[in-house]
Amino acid sequence: MQGRRAGLDLIRGVAIALVLLRHAWPATFGSAGIVGVVAFFALSGYLITGLLMADVERHGRVRYGRFYRHRALRLLPPMILMLAVLAVVTVVADPLGDRDGLARALLVAITYTGNLPIALGSEAIGHLWTLATEEQFYLIWPLLLSFAMRRGRVRTVVVLSAAAIAVALAVSIALNAPDFSLIYRYPASWALAMVIGAAARLWSAPIATMLPTGRAARELLGIGAVLTLGALAFLPAGKYSVWSYVLLGPIVALITGVLIHVWQDWRELPARWLRPLHALGVISYAAYLWNFPITLWVASITDAPWAPVLGIAVTIAAATISWWTVEVPARRWRRRLDERAGEIATREIAPEPAARGARGR
């Protein structure tokens, strides 16, 4: 698909596969959700930082209108679709018995406040704290990075950002000990992963010199990184251990940073057997949105051994429908808006003959 890199979709595929496994078999894959979500956070920090850097380098500033328009068209349509279905299911069937909290749940979801210490209204939106954390990063990081690049203080801003997150995490741990699961969805608990991803992009050139250049060596490094992430997914403690926040999160983010550098140049898949994982990566956002409520709904109907498999199958079906009916049209709309904005900018800065020429090309 135009504009997509197969290597990055593979990373998304690995991350969402781990999340699906955790929701389906939590007793077996105790930390798979953490590993998958942190990998998403690190990848997001890397990609968003790259977009912001390109804006500052080409235009001397971050084009905030364009940036937030892109984020909104990427994130909101699939989530609104999922929330609409969730509302209908809750009103009609109320499988989780939380119909009275539906209005609050929808408000928490649409305002991206699910990572705050507030009542959610419904367990079915319990996973949306990750989107809240990302959206809050999108609000703060463009301002910080733009300032840092203009003033030549990038290293200082990155270090101070990481330090501020570490202090906030330490305070959260101290206030909520010994029940560390209480801080699982708090903003500072995993935000360091996005800063690590951002650092991986900001210093991509020196990092590249530290990695092997041979194809075989890079493939082995990528395989080793994926296997390590997979092994970490079996750690039993998960959100109940302080070490998940202090060590596991940063380690997963660092491994993901290495994996990004190894796989990011793959425009095409290196092997056919990777196609299912790649396809899962393409629909990973919608799969994440749908999987948790679907898992809960299926569990409310049956506890049969095949229920987790059914939940995953329905998730993939729902995510595929969301991709083709909502996400692909939104991507097209975004391109049309960009083209229109480009034409307006051309008319504003160019003489009329040049503007006509630009529009004609």
Secondary structure as GFF3:
##gff-version 3
##sequence-region A 1 361
A	DSSP	alpha_helix	6	24	.	.	.	ID=ss1
A	DSSP	alpha_helix	32	59	.	.	.	ID=ss2
A	DSSP	alpha_helix	64	92	.	.	.	ID=ss3
A	DSSP	three_ten_helix	99	101	.	.	.	ID=ss4
A	DSSP	alpha_helix	102	110	.	.	.	ID=ss5
A	DSSP	three_ten_helix	123	128	.	.	.	ID=ss6
A	DSSP	alpha_helix	129	151	.	.	.	ID=ss7
A	DSSP	alpha_helix	154	176	.	.	.	ID=ss8
A	DSSP	three_ten_helix	180	183	.	.	.	ID=ss9
A	DSSP	alpha_helix	187	190	.	.	.	ID=ss10
A	DSSP	alpha_helix	192	202	.	.	.	ID=ss11
A	DSSP	alpha_helix	204	210	.	.	.	ID=ss12
A	DSSP	alpha_helix	215	232	.	.	.	ID=ss13
A	DSSP	three_ten_helix	238	240	.	.	.	ID=ss14
A	DSSP	alpha_helix	242	243	.	.	.	ID=ss15
A	DSSP	pi_helix	244	248	.	.	.	ID=ss16
A	DSSP	alpha_helix	249	263	.	.	.	ID=ss17
A	DSSP	three_ten_helix	272	274	.	.	.	ID=ss18
A	DSSP	alpha_helix	275	282	.	.	.	ID=ss19
A	DSSP	alpha_helix	284	301	.	.	.	ID=ss20
A	DSSP	alpha_helix	307	322	.	.	.	ID=ss21
A	DSSP	pi_helix	323	327	.	.	.	ID=ss22
A	DSSP	alpha_helix	328	349	.	.	.	ID=ss23
A	DSSP	alpha_helix	352	360	.	.	.	ID=ss24
###
